[in-house]
Amino acid sequence: MILALTALAGLLYQGPAAVARGVWALQLHPARLINDYTEIAGSGAAIVNAVLVAAIGLVLIRLARIRVSGPSISAVYTMLGFGLFGKTPVNSLPIILGVFLAARIAGKRFNEYILIALFGTALAPVVSTVAVELTAAGVHTWSAAIAGGIAMGLLLPPAAMVMLRFHQGYNLYNIGLTSGFLGLFVASVLIAGGADLSGTLIWNTDPPLFLQAFIPVLSAVLIAAGLWRGPRSALADFVRVNRLSGRLPSDFMDMVSIRGTLVNMGILGIASWAYVLIAGAPLNGAVIGGILTIIGFGGFGKHPMNCWPVMAGILAATLLFGVDPAAPGAILAILFGTTLAPLAGDFGILVGFVGGFLHLVMVSRSGGWHAGLSLYNNGFAGGLTATLLAAFMEWRESIRDTGREEATVSTAASSQKEG
């Protein structure tokens, strides 16, 4: 229902003919970071493209008979968000097909890999880059692009399983780390072959009121849905959600309730939207994509209590290093950097703050490594940061445990001597 109403709003805003032309143009446009589709094709066309991308995810979830859950909701919302700046049906489907083939090769059912497939569309720019950036678009380049997308999909499941061990669930965008890792290899090969993958920045600085009102309206709907037929219990469940660490896998709908989760998603949306307004950043396609991702992961790891320390750390680094909080890199870092929320949820405010601080430093460099071929650049940087801090915290805990064991042994030995 939400997707249908969103698409209708996009059609009414820009007009069916203009939307059709814009959506078609996006299928043939470069998709590497950052290409704001609201600037390229208009807000209505960008919204409809995003709905089409999210609809692919929703249809596949229904066909695979996956129940409504935190992970599935977060996947659909993430696809909706990135449909505003990087994903299209054309560049996403080859990735999904590749993951489907990987499941068949492994002898698994597709529903076991479906989340990898949906989140794995982070590598959609690989398809667009080969098809429309390297040479003049044609049958041969599109064939190569589709083959490349399928290859990325085949590699995603084994790589994702290994990457999860690195950060141990403290980076919510595990596929972000995985796709950044694969994108690094693809970019290296393409650049070695003479491709020009210099950075791009298409950024809508004057979004219409239509876009600016989208997040508060959506958030209000989510909160109202959560409070419907039991506001007191929904608010109590929201409080319970905020007591969870958020470490992967944390399905808030399963662990607490759907109502409390919907309230959490709506409050995260309103809070993120308010921060963007205060920072003075435009509510364009990329920024709204960031907020939609936060809302989606409000069912799968994020809540206000584990997000704010990370955001505070990113903001502190932004101010310390003299970066404009409204600049594209800074505003996207503070939104997508909440991938590190489990660090604060499990290890406390200080670790979350440090994680956020380090994240800004990393994310400002990591995009160049894969040349924007992975849309989840913050997931890539967040995975590296989470791996470092999780390793340190585990080492610290092991030292404490060793100290306790030695103290216990020493106490026991003293008691025997006294006896």
C-alpha positions in Angstrom: 0.0 0.0 0.0 2.8 2.4 0.9 4.6 1.7 -2.3 1.5 2.1 -4.4 0.7 5.5 -2.8 4.3 6.6 -3.2 4.3 5.8 -6.9 0.9 7.5 -7.4 2.3 10.6 -5.7 5.3 10.6 -8.1 3.0 10.2 -11.1 0.8 13.0 -10.1 3.7 15.3 -9.2 5.6 15.1 -12.5 2.9 13.7 -14.9 2.8 10.2 -16.4 4.6 11.1 -19.7 7.4 12.9 -18.0 7.8 10.1 -15.4 7.9 7.5 -18.2 10.6 9.4 -20.0 12.6 10.0 -16.8 12.4 6.4 -15.6 13.6 5.1 -19.0 16.5 7.7 -19.0 17.6 6.4 -15.6 18.0 2.9 -16.9 20.7 4.2 -19.3 22.4 6.6 -16.9 25.6 6.0 -14.9 24.9 4.8 -11.3 28.2 5.2 -9.5 28.2 7.3 -6.3 26.8 9.9 -6.2 24.1 10.2 -8.9 21.0 11.8 -7.4 18.2 10.6 -9.6 15.9 13.5 -8.5 18.3 15.9 -10.2 18.8 13.7 -13.3 15.2 12.8 -14.1 13.0 14.7 -11.8 11.5 13.9 -8.4 8.5 12.1 -9.8 10.5 9.8 -12.0 13.0 9.1 -9.3 10.3 8.1 -6.9 8.6 5.8 -9.4 12.0 4.2 -10.2 12.6 3.7 -6.5 9.2 2.1 -6.1 9.9 -0.3 -9.0 13.2 -1.4 -7.4 11.5 -1.9 -4.0 8.6 -3.8 -5.7 11.1 -6.3 -7.1 12.3 -7.0 -3.6 8.7 -7.2 -2.3 7.6 -9.6 -5.0 10.6 -11.9 -4.6 9.9 -12.0 -0.8 6.3 -12.9 -1.4 7.2 -15.5 -4.1 9.8 -17.1 -1.7 7.1 -17.1 1.0 9.3 -15.1 3.4 7.3 -13.8 6.4 7.2 -10.2 7.3 10.2 -9.6 9.5 12.8 -7.0 10.5 15.4 -8.3 7.9 12.9 -8.4 5.0 11.4 -5.0 5.8 14.9 -3.5 6.0 15.8 -5.0 2.6 12.7 -3.5 0.9 13.2 0.0 2.5 16.9 -0.1 1.6 16.1 -0.9 -2.0 13.5 1.9 -2.0 16.0 4.4 -0.7 18.8 3.5 -3.1 16.3 3.5 -6.0 16.6 7.3 -5.6 20.3 7.3 -6.3 21.9 4.3 -8.0 19.6 1.3 -8.3 17.2 0.7 -11.2 15.3 -2.5 -12.2 17.7 -2.9 -15.2 21.0 -2.8 -13.2 19.6 -4.7 -10.2 18.1 -7.8 -11.8 21.4 -9.3 -13.1 22.8 -9.2 -9.5 19.7 -11.0 -8.2 19.9 -13.6 -11.0 23.5 -14.2 -10.0 22.6 -14.9 -6.4 19.8 -17.2 -7.6 22.3 -19.2 -9.6 24.7 -19.3 -6.6 21.9 -20.8 -4.6 21.2 -23.5 -7.2 24.9 -24.3 -7.4 25.1 -24.6 -3.6 22.0 -26.8 -3.6 20.1 -24.3 -1.5 16.7 -22.8 -1.9 16.6 -19.2 -3.1 14.8 -18.1 0.0 17.9 -18.9 2.0 19.9 -16.4 -0.1 17.2 -13.9 -0.9 18.4 -11.2 1.6 21.9 -11.4 0.1 20.3 -11.0 -3.3 18.3 -7.9 -2.3 21.0 -6.2 -0.3 23.5 -7.3 -3.0 22.0 -4.9 -5.5 24.5 -2.5 -3.9 26.7 -3.6 -6.8 24.2 -2.5 -9.4 26.6 0.3 -10.6 28.9 -2.4 -12.0 26.2 -3.2 -14.5 25.6 0.4 -15.5 29.3 1.2 -15.6 30.1 -1.5 -18.1 27.0 -0.9 -20.1 27.0 2.9 -20.5 30.3 4.4 -19.1 33.1 2.4 -20.6 32.2 2.6 -24.3 29.2 3.6 -26.4 26.2 1.6 -25.3 25.4 -1.3 -27.6 24.4 -5.0 -27.7 27.9 -6.2 -26.8 28.4 -3.8 -23.9 25.0 -4.7 -22.4 25.8 -8.4 -22.8 29.1 -7.9 -20.9 27.3 -5.8 -18.3 24.7 -8.4 -17.6 27.4 -11.1 -17.5 29.3 -9.0 -15.0 26.3 -8.4 -12.8 25.6 -12.2 -12.7 29.2 -12.8 -11.8 28.9 -10.4 -8.9 25.8 -12.2 -7.7 27.6 -15.5 -7.9 30.4 -14.2 -5.7 28.2 -12.4 -3.1 27.0 -15.4 -1.0 30.5 -16.9 -0.2 32.0 -13.5 0.3 29.2 -12.3 2.6 29.6 -15.3 4.9 33.3 -14.7 5.3 32.8 -10.9 5.8 30.3 -11.5 8.7 33.0 -13.2 10.7 35.3 -10.2 10.4 33.1 -7.7 12.2 31.1 -10.3 14.2 27.7 -8.7 13.6 28.7 -5.2 14.7 28.3 -3.7 11.2 24.6 -3.9 10.2 25.5 -3.4 6.5 27.4 -6.7 6.1 26.7 -6.7 2.4 28.1 -3.2 2.3 31.5 -4.6 3.4 31.1 -7.5 1.0 30.2 -5.3 -2.0 32.9 -2.8 -1.3 35.4 -5.7 -1.2 34.2 -7.0 -4.5 33.9 -3.5 -6.0 37.6 -2.9 -5.1 38.6 -5.8 -7.3 36.3 -4.8 -10.2 37.5 -1.1 -10.0 41.2 -2.3 -10.0 40.7 -4.4 -13.1 38.8 -1.7 -15.0 41.3 1.0 -14.2 44.2 -1.3 -15.1 42.4 -1.7 -18.4 42.4 2.0 -19.0 38.9 2.9 -17.8 38.3 6.4 -16.4 36.4 5.9 -13.1 36.9 9.4 -11.7 34.4 10.4 -9.1 31.0 11.9 -10.0 28.7 14.1 -8.0 25.2 14.9 -9.1 23.5 16.4 -6.1 20.1 18.1 -6.0 20.5 21.3 -3.9 16.9 22.5 -4.3 14.5 19.6 -3.8 10.8 20.4 -4.1 8.4 20.4 -1.2 7.1 17.1 -2.4 10.4 15.4 -1.4 10.8 17.4 1.8 7.4 16.2 3.1 7.9 12.6 2.2 9.8 11.4 5.3 7.6 13.1 8.0 4.4 11.8 6.3 5.8 8.2 6.0 7.1 8.3 9.6 3.7 9.5 10.9 2.0 6.7 9.1 4.4 4.1 10.7 4.0 5.5 14.2 0.2 5.6 13.8 0.2 2.0 12.6 2.2 1.0 15.6 0.0 2.8 18.1 -3.2 1.6 16.5 -5.2 -0.6 18.9 -2.9 -0.4 21.8 -0.8 2.7 22.2 0.3 2.0 25.7 1.6 -1.5 24.9 3.2 -0.2 21.7 5.1 2.4 23.6 6.2 -0.1 26.2 7.5 -2.3 23.4 9.3 0.6 21.9 11.1 1.0 25.2 12.0 -2.7 25.2 13.4 -2.3 21.6 15.7 0.4 22.8 17.2 -1.9 25.4 18.5 -4.3 22.8 22.1 -4.2 21.5 21.1 -4.4 17.8 24.0 -6.8 17.0 23.3 -9.0 13.9 20.9 -10.8 13.8 18.4 -8.7 15.7 14.9 -9.0 14.4 13.0 -6.5 16.6 9.7 -7.7 15.2 10.5 -11.2 16.4 12.3 -10.2 19.6 9.7 -7.7 20.8 6.7 -6.9 18.6 5.6 -5.5 15.3 3.9 -2.6 16.9 6.9 -1.5 19.0 9.1 -1.9 15.9 6.8 0.3 13.7 7.0 3.0 16.4 10.8 2.7 16.5 11.0 3.0 12.7 8.8 6.1 12.6 10.7 7.8 15.4 14.0 7.1 13.7 12.6 8.6 10.5 11.4 11.8 12.3 14.7 12.2 14.2 16.8 11.8 11.1 14.7 14.2 9.1 14.9 16.8 11.9 18.7 16.4 12.0 19.0 17.0 8.2 16.9 20.2 8.6 19.0 21.5 11.4 22.2 20.7 9.5 20.9 22.6 6.5 21.3 19.8 4.1 18.9 19.3 1.2 16.3 16.6 1.4 17.3 15.2 -2.0 17.3 11.7 -3.4 20.5 10.6 -1.7 19.6 12.0 1.7 16.1 10.6 1.6 17.7 7.3 0.6 19.8 7.5 3.8 16.8 8.2 6.0 14.8 5.4 4.4 17.6 3.0 5.1 17.6 4.1 8.8 13.9 3.6 8.9 14.2 0.1 7.4 16.9 -1.0 9.8 14.6 0.3 12.6 13.3 -3.3 12.5 16.7 -4.9 12.2 19.3 -3.4 14.6 18.8 0.4 14.9 17.0 2.4 17.6 17.5 5.9 19.0 19.6 4.7 22.0 22.3 2.9 19.9 22.3 5.3 17.1 22.9 8.6 18.8 26.4 7.8 20.2 27.6 6.9 16.7 26.0 10.0 15.2 27.6 12.1 17.9 31.0 10.7 17.1 30.6 11.4 13.4 29.4 15.0 14.1 32.3 15.5 16.4 34.8 14.4 13.7 33.0 16.6 11.2 33.4 19.7 13.4 36.9 18.9 14.4 38.2 18.5 10.9 36.4 21.5 9.6 33.9 19.7 7.4 30.5 21.3 6.6 27.9 19.2 8.3 25.6 19.8 5.3 28.2 18.6 2.8 27.3 15.5 0.8 29.9 13.3 2.4 29.2 14.5 5.9 25.4 14.2 5.8 25.5 10.8 4.2 28.1 9.6 6.7 26.0 10.6 9.7 22.9 8.8 8.3 24.5 5.7 6.9 27.1 5.6 9.6 24.4 4.3 12.0 25.4 0.9 10.6 27.7 0.9 13.6 24.8 1.2 16.1 25.5 -2.3 17.6 28.9 -1.1 18.9 27.1 1.4 21.1 24.4 -1.1 21.9 26.7 -3.8 23.1 29.9 -2.0 24.3 28.4 1.3 25.4 28.3 5.0 24.5 32.1 5.6 24.5 32.8 2.8 22.0 29.9 3.9 19.8 31.2 7.5 19.8 34.7 6.3 18.9 33.3 4.1 16.2 31.4 7.1 14.7 34.5 9.3 14.9 36.7 6.8 13.1 33.9 6.1 10.6 34.0 9.6 9.1 37.8 9.3 8.6 37.4 5.9 6.9 34.4 6.7 4.7 36.0 9.8 3.2 38.7 7.5 1.8 36.9 4.2 1.1 34.8 5.5 -1.8 37.8 6.0 -3.9 39.0 2.5 -3.4 36.0 0.9 -5.3 35.4 4.1 -7.4 31.8 4.3 -6.4 30.9 0.8 -7.8 29.4 -0.2 -4.4 26.5 2.0 -3.4 26.9 0.9 0.3 30.2 2.8 0.8 29.3 3.5 4.4 28.8 -0.2 4.9 32.3 -0.9 3.5 33.9 1.7 5.8 31.7 0.7 8.7 32.7 -3.0 8.3 36.4 -2.0 8.6 35.8 0.2 11.6 33.6 -2.4 13.3 36.2 -5.1 12.7 38.9 -3.0 14.4 36.8 -2.0 17.5 35.3 -5.5 17.9 38.7 -7.1 17.8 40.0 -4.6 20.4 37.0 -5.1 22.7 37.3 -8.9 22.5 41.0 -8.7 23.3 40.2 -6.5 26.3 37.6 -8.9 27.5 39.9 -11.8 27.1 42.5 -10.1 29.2 39.9 -9.4 31.9 38.8 -13.1 31.8 42.4 -14.3 32.1 42.9 -11.9 35.1 39.8 -13.2 36.8 40.9 -16.8 36.2 44.4 -16.1 37.6 42.9 -14.4 40.6 40.6 -17.3 41.2 43.4 -19.8 41.0 45.6 -17.7 43.3 42.8 -17.4 45.9 42.2 -21.1 45.8 45.9 -21.9 46.2 46.1 -19.5 49.2 43.1 -21.1 50.8 44.7 -24.6 50.5 47.9 -23.3 52.1 46.0 -21.7 55.0 44.0 -25.0 55.4 
